[in-house]
Amino acid sequence: MTEVGHLPRLSPGAQRMRRYRRRSQAGQHCIMVTLHDYQVWGLVAFGFLDKDHRQNREAVADALRAYLSDAMPPIE
């Protein structure tokens, strides 16, 4: 087996660049979005988000992605 303890670790910048390139190749874009409380509650009302998870950023992001996928399915 090869030991990996002696291999240099990637810098945070190199890790970000790898993630960016992976997303770019997959046709994805990473953006920051500011939501109002009523918009988060809208995701709850439409069934995309459980009300107990409305403070969880990852859950809100998943719900927003699901909402957008439902509203705008891929064009074939």
Distance bins in CASP14 RR format, pairs under 12 A and 6 or more apart:
PFRMAT RR
TARGET T0000
AUTHOR 0000-0000-0000
RMODE 2
METHOD distances of the structure
MODEL  1
8 14 0 0 0 0 0 1 0 0 0 0 0
9 15 0 0 0 0 1 0 0 0 0 0 0
10 16 0 0 0 0 1 0 0 0 0 0 0
10 17 0 0 0 0 1 0 0 0 0 0 0
10 18 1 0 0 1 0 0 0 0 0 0 0
10 19 0 0 0 0 0 1 0 0 0 0 0
11 17 0 0 0 0 1 0 0 0 0 0 0
11 18 0 0 0 0 0 1 0 0 0 0 0
12 18 0 0 0 0 0 1 0 0 0 0 0
12 19 0 0 0 0 0 1 0 0 0 0 0
13 19 0 0 0 0 1 0 0 0 0 0 0
13 20 0 0 0 0 1 0 0 0 0 0 0
13 21 0 0 0 0 0 1 0 0 0 0 0
14 20 0 0 0 0 0 1 0 0 0 0 0
14 21 0 0 0 0 0 1 0 0 0 0 0
15 21 0 0 0 0 0 1 0 0 0 0 0
15 22 0 0 0 0 0 1 0 0 0 0 0
16 22 0 0 0 0 0 1 0 0 0 0 0
16 23 0 0 0 0 0 1 0 0 0 0 0
16 30 0 0 0 0 1 0 0 0 0 0 0
17 23 0 0 0 0 0 1 0 0 0 0 0
17 24 0 0 0 0 0 1 0 0 0 0 0
18 24 0 0 0 0 0 1 0 0 0 0 0
18 25 0 0 0 0 0 1 0 0 0 0 0
19 25 0 0 0 0 0 1 0 0 0 0 0
19 26 0 0 0 0 0 1 0 0 0 0 0
19 28 0 0 0 0 0 1 0 0 0 0 0
19 30 0 0 0 0 1 0 0 0 0 0 0
20 26 0 0 0 0 0 1 0 0 0 0 0
20 27 0 0 0 0 0 1 0 0 0 0 0
20 28 0 0 0 0 1 0 0 0 0 0 0
20 29 0 0 0 0 1 0 0 0 0 0 0
20 30 1 0 0 1 0 0 0 0 0 0 0
21 27 0 0 0 0 0 1 0 0 0 0 0
21 28 0 0 0 0 0 1 0 0 0 0 0
21 30 0 0 0 0 0 1 0 0 0 0 0
22 28 0 0 0 0 1 0 0 0 0 0 0
22 30 0 0 0 0 0 1 0 0 0 0 0
23 29 1 0 0 1 0 0 0 0 0 0 0
23 30 1 0 1 0 0 0 0 0 0 0 0
23 31 0 0 0 0 0 1 0 0 0 0 0
24 30 0 0 0 0 1 0 0 0 0 0 0
27 74 0 0 0 0 0 1 0 0 0 0 0
28 65 0 0 0 0 0 1 0 0 0 0 0
29 65 0 0 0 0 0 1 0 0 0 0 0
29 68 0 0 0 0 0 1 0 0 0 0 0
30 61 0 0 0 0 0 1 0 0 0 0 0
30 65 0 0 0 0 0 1 0 0 0 0 0
31 61 0 0 0 0 0 1 0 0 0 0 0
31 64 0 0 0 0 0 1 0 0 0 0 0
31 65 0 0 0 0 0 1 0 0 0 0 0
31 68 0 0 0 0 0 1 0 0 0 0 0
32 57 0 0 0 0 0 1 0 0 0 0 0
32 61 0 0 0 0 0 1 0 0 0 0 0
32 64 0 0 0 0 0 1 0 0 0 0 0
33 39 0 0 0 0 1 0 0 0 0 0 0
33 40 0 0 0 0 0 1 0 0 0 0 0
33 57 0 0 0 0 0 1 0 0 0 0 0
33 60 0 0 0 0 1 0 0 0 0 0 0
33 61 0 0 0 0 1 0 0 0 0 0 0
33 64 1 0 0 1 0 0 0 0 0 0 0
33 65 0 0 0 0 0 1 0 0 0 0 0
33 67 0 0 0 0 0 1 0 0 0 0 0
33 68 0 0 0 0 0 1 0 0 0 0 0
34 40 0 0 0 0 0 1 0 0 0 0 0
34 57 0 0 0 0 0 1 0 0 0 0 0
34 60 0 0 0 0 0 1 0 0 0 0 0
34 64 0 0 0 0 0 1 0 0 0 0 0
35 41 0 0 0 0 1 0 0 0 0 0 0
35 42 0 0 0 0 1 0 0 0 0 0 0
35 43 0 0 0 0 1 0 0 0 0 0 0
35 44 0 0 0 0 0 1 0 0 0 0 0
35 49 0 0 0 0 0 1 0 0 0 0 0
35 54 0 0 0 0 0 1 0 0 0 0 0
35 57 0 0 0 0 0 1 0 0 0 0 0
35 60 1 0 0 1 0 0 0 0 0 0 0
35 61 0 0 0 0 1 0 0 0 0 0 0
35 63 0 0 0 0 0 1 0 0 0 0 0
35 64 1 0 0 1 0 0 0 0 0 0 0
35 67 0 0 0 0 0 1 0 0 0 0 0
36 42 0 0 0 0 1 0 0 0 0 0 0
36 43 0 0 0 0 0 1 0 0 0 0 0
36 60 0 0 0 0 0 1 0 0 0 0 0
37 43 0 0 0 0 0 1 0 0 0 0 0
37 44 0 0 0 0 0 1 0 0 0 0 0
37 54 0 0 0 0 1 0 0 0 0 0 0
37 55 0 0 0 0 0 1 0 0 0 0 0
37 60 0 0 0 0 0 1 0 0 0 0 0
38 44 0 0 0 0 0 1 0 0 0 0 0
38 45 0 0 0 0 1 0 0 0 0 0 0
38 54 0 0 0 0 0 1 0 0 0 0 0
39 45 0 0 0 0 0 1 0 0 0 0 0
39 46 0 0 0 0 0 1 0 0 0 0 0
39 48 0 0 0 0 0 1 0 0 0 0 0
39 49 0 0 0 0 0 1 0 0 0 0 0
39 54 0 0 0 0 0 1 0 0 0 0 0
39 60 0 0 0 0 1 0 0 0 0 0 0
39 63 0 0 0 0 0 1 0 0 0 0 0
39 64 0 0 0 0 1 0 0 0 0 0 0
39 67 0 0 0 0 1 0 0 0 0 0 0
40 46 0 0 0 0 0 1 0 0 0 0 0
40 47 0 0 0 0 0 1 0 0 0 0 0
40 48 0 0 0 0 0 1 0 0 0 0 0
40 49 1 0 0 1 0 0 0 0 0 0 0
40 50 0 0 0 0 0 1 0 0 0 0 0
40 51 0 0 0 0 1 0 0 0 0 0 0
40 53 0 0 0 0 1 0 0 0 0 0 0
40 54 1 0 1 0 0 0 0 0 0 0 0
40 55 0 0 0 0 1 0 0 0 0 0 0
40 56 0 0 0 0 0 1 0 0 0 0 0
40 57 0 0 0 0 0 1 0 0 0 0 0
40 59 0 0 0 0 1 0 0 0 0 0 0
40 60 1 0 1 0 0 0 0 0 0 0 0
40 61 0 0 0 0 0 1 0 0 0 0 0
40 63 0 0 0 0 1 0 0 0 0 0 0
40 64 0 0 0 0 1 0 0 0 0 0 0
40 67 0 0 0 0 0 1 0 0 0 0 0
41 47 0 0 0 0 0 1 0 0 0 0 0
41 48 0 0 0 0 0 1 0 0 0 0 0
41 49 0 0 0 0 1 0 0 0 0 0 0
41 51 0 0 0 0 1 0 0 0 0 0 0
41 54 1 0 0 1 0 0 0 0 0 0 0
41 60 0 0 0 0 0 1 0 0 0 0 0
41 63 0 0 0 0 0 1 0 0 0 0 0
42 48 0 0 0 0 1 0 0 0 0 0 0
42 49 1 0 0 1 0 0 0 0 0 0 0
42 51 0 0 0 0 0 1 0 0 0 0 0
42 54 0 0 0 0 1 0 0 0 0 0 0
42 60 0 0 0 0 0 1 0 0 0 0 0
42 63 0 0 0 0 1 0 0 0 0 0 0
42 64 0 0 0 0 0 1 0 0 0 0 0
42 67 0 0 0 0 1 0 0 0 0 0 0
43 49 1 0 1 0 0 0 0 0 0 0 0
43 50 0 0 0 0 1 0 0 0 0 0 0
43 51 0 0 0 0 1 0 0 0 0 0 0
43 53 0 0 0 0 1 0 0 0 0 0 0
43 54 1 0 0 1 0 0 0 0 0 0 0
43 56 0 0 0 0 0 1 0 0 0 0 0
43 59 0 0 0 0 1 0 0 0 0 0 0
43 60 1 0 0 1 0 0 0 0 0 0 0
43 61 0 0 0 0 0 1 0 0 0 0 0
43 62 0 0 0 0 1 0 0 0 0 0 0
43 63 1 0 1 0 0 0 0 0 0 0 0
43 64 1 0 0 1 0 0 0 0 0 0 0
43 65 0 0 0 0 0 1 0 0 0 0 0
43 66 0 0 0 0 1 0 0 0 0 0 0
43 67 1 0 0 1 0 0 0 0 0 0 0
43 68 0 0 0 0 0 1 0 0 0 0 0
43 70 0 0 0 0 0 1 0 0 0 0 0
43 71 0 0 0 0 0 1 0 0 0 0 0
44 50 1 0 0 1 0 0 0 0 0 0 0
44 51 1 0 1 0 0 0 0 0 0 0 0
44 52 0 0 0 0 1 0 0 0 0 0 0
44 53 0 0 0 0 1 0 0 0 0 0 0
44 54 1 0 0 1 0 0 0 0 0 0 0
44 55 0 0 0 0 0 1 0 0 0 0 0
44 59 0 0 0 0 0 1 0 0 0 0 0
44 60 0 0 0 0 1 0 0 0 0 0 0
44 63 0 0 0 0 1 0 0 0 0 0 0
44 64 0 0 0 0 0 1 0 0 0 0 0
44 67 0 0 0 0 0 1 0 0 0 0 0
45 51 0 0 0 0 1 0 0 0 0 0 0
45 54 0 0 0 0 0 1 0 0 0 0 0
45 63 0 0 0 0 0 1 0 0 0 0 0
45 67 0 0 0 0 0 1 0 0 0 0 0
46 63 0 0 0 0 1 0 0 0 0 0 0
46 64 0 0 0 0 0 1 0 0 0 0 0
46 66 0 0 0 0 1 0 0 0 0 0 0
46 67 1 0 0 1 0 0 0 0 0 0 0
46 68 0 0 0 0 0 1 0 0 0 0 0
46 70 0 0 0 0 1 0 0 0 0 0 0
46 71 0 0 0 0 1 0 0 0 0 0 0
47 53 0 0 0 0 0 1 0 0 0 0 0
47 54 0 0 0 0 0 1 0 0 0 0 0
47 63 0 0 0 0 1 0 0 0 0 0 0
47 66 0 0 0 0 1 0 0 0 0 0 0
47 67 0 0 0 0 1 0 0 0 0 0 0
47 70 0 0 0 0 0 1 0 0 0 0 0
48 54 0 0 0 0 0 1 0 0 0 0 0
48 59 0 0 0 0 1 0 0 0 0 0 0
48 60 0 0 0 0 1 0 0 0 0 0 0
48 61 0 0 0 0 0 1 0 0 0 0 0
48 62 0 0 0 0 1 0 0 0 0 0 0
48 63 1 0 1 0 0 0 0 0 0 0 0
48 64 1 0 0 1 0 0 0 0 0 0 0
48 65 0 0 0 0 1 0 0 0 0 0 0
48 66 1 0 1 0 0 0 0 0 0 0 0
48 67 1 0 1 0 0 0 0 0 0 0 0
48 68 0 0 0 0 1 0 0 0 0 0 0
48 69 0 0 0 0 1 0 0 0 0 0 0
48 70 1 0 0 1 0 0 0 0 0 0 0
48 71 0 0 0 0 0 1 0 0 0 0 0
49 55 0 0 0 0 0 1 0 0 0 0 0
49 56 0 0 0 0 1 0 0 0 0 0 0
49 57 0 0 0 0 0 1 0 0 0 0 0
49 58 0 0 0 0 0 1 0 0 0 0 0
49 59 1 0 0 1 0 0 0 0 0 0 0
49 60 1 0 0 1 0 0 0 0 0 0 0
49 61 0 0 0 0 0 1 0 0 0 0 0
49 62 0 0 0 0 1 0 0 0 0 0 0
49 63 1 1 0 0 0 0 0 0 0 0 0
49 64 0 0 0 0 1 0 0 0 0 0 0
49 65 0 0 0 0 0 1 0 0 0 0 0
49 66 0 0 0 0 1 0 0 0 0 0 0
49 67 0 0 0 0 1 0 0 0 0 0 0
50 56 0 0 0 0 1 0 0 0 0 0 0
50 59 1 0 0 1 0 0 0 0 0 0 0
50 60 0 0 0 0 0 1 0 0 0 0 0
50 62 0 0 0 0 0 1 0 0 0 0 0
50 63 0 0 0 0 1 0 0 0 0 0 0
51 59 0 0 0 0 0 1 0 0 0 0 0
51 60 0 0 0 0 0 1 0 0 0 0 0
51 63 0 0 0 0 0 1 0 0 0 0 0
52 59 0 0 0 0 1 0 0 0 0 0 0
53 59 1 1 0 0 0 0 0 0 0 0 0
53 60 1 0 0 1 0 0 0 0 0 0 0
53 61 0 0 0 0 0 1 0 0 0 0 0
53 62 0 0 0 0 1 0 0 0 0 0 0
53 63 0 0 0 0 1 0 0 0 0 0 0
54 60 1 0 0 1 0 0 0 0 0 0 0
54 61 0 0 0 0 0 1 0 0 0 0 0
54 63 0 0 0 0 1 0 0 0 0 0 0
54 64 0 0 0 0 0 1 0 0 0 0 0
56 62 0 0 0 0 1 0 0 0 0 0 0
56 63 0 0 0 0 1 0 0 0 0 0 0
57 63 0 0 0 0 0 1 0 0 0 0 0
57 64 0 0 0 0 0 1 0 0 0 0 0
58 64 0 0 0 0 0 1 0 0 0 0 0
58 65 0 0 0 0 0 1 0 0 0 0 0
59 65 0 0 0 0 0 1 0 0 0 0 0
59 66 0 0 0 0 0 1 0 0 0 0 0
60 66 0 0 0 0 0 1 0 0 0 0 0
60 67 0 0 0 0 0 1 0 0 0 0 0
61 67 0 0 0 0 0 1 0 0 0 0 0
61 68 0 0 0 0 0 1 0 0 0 0 0
62 68 0 0 0 0 0 1 0 0 0 0 0
62 69 0 0 0 0 0 1 0 0 0 0 0
63 69 0 0 0 0 0 1 0 0 0 0 0
63 70 0 0 0 0 0 1 0 0 0 0 0
64 70 0 0 0 0 0 1 0 0 0 0 0
64 71 0 0 0 0 0 1 0 0 0 0 0
65 71 0 0 0 0 0 1 0 0 0 0 0
65 72 0 0 0 0 0 1 0 0 0 0 0
66 72 0 0 0 0 0 1 0 0 0 0 0
66 73 0 0 0 0 0 1 0 0 0 0 0
68 74 0 0 0 0 0 1 0 0 0 0 0
END
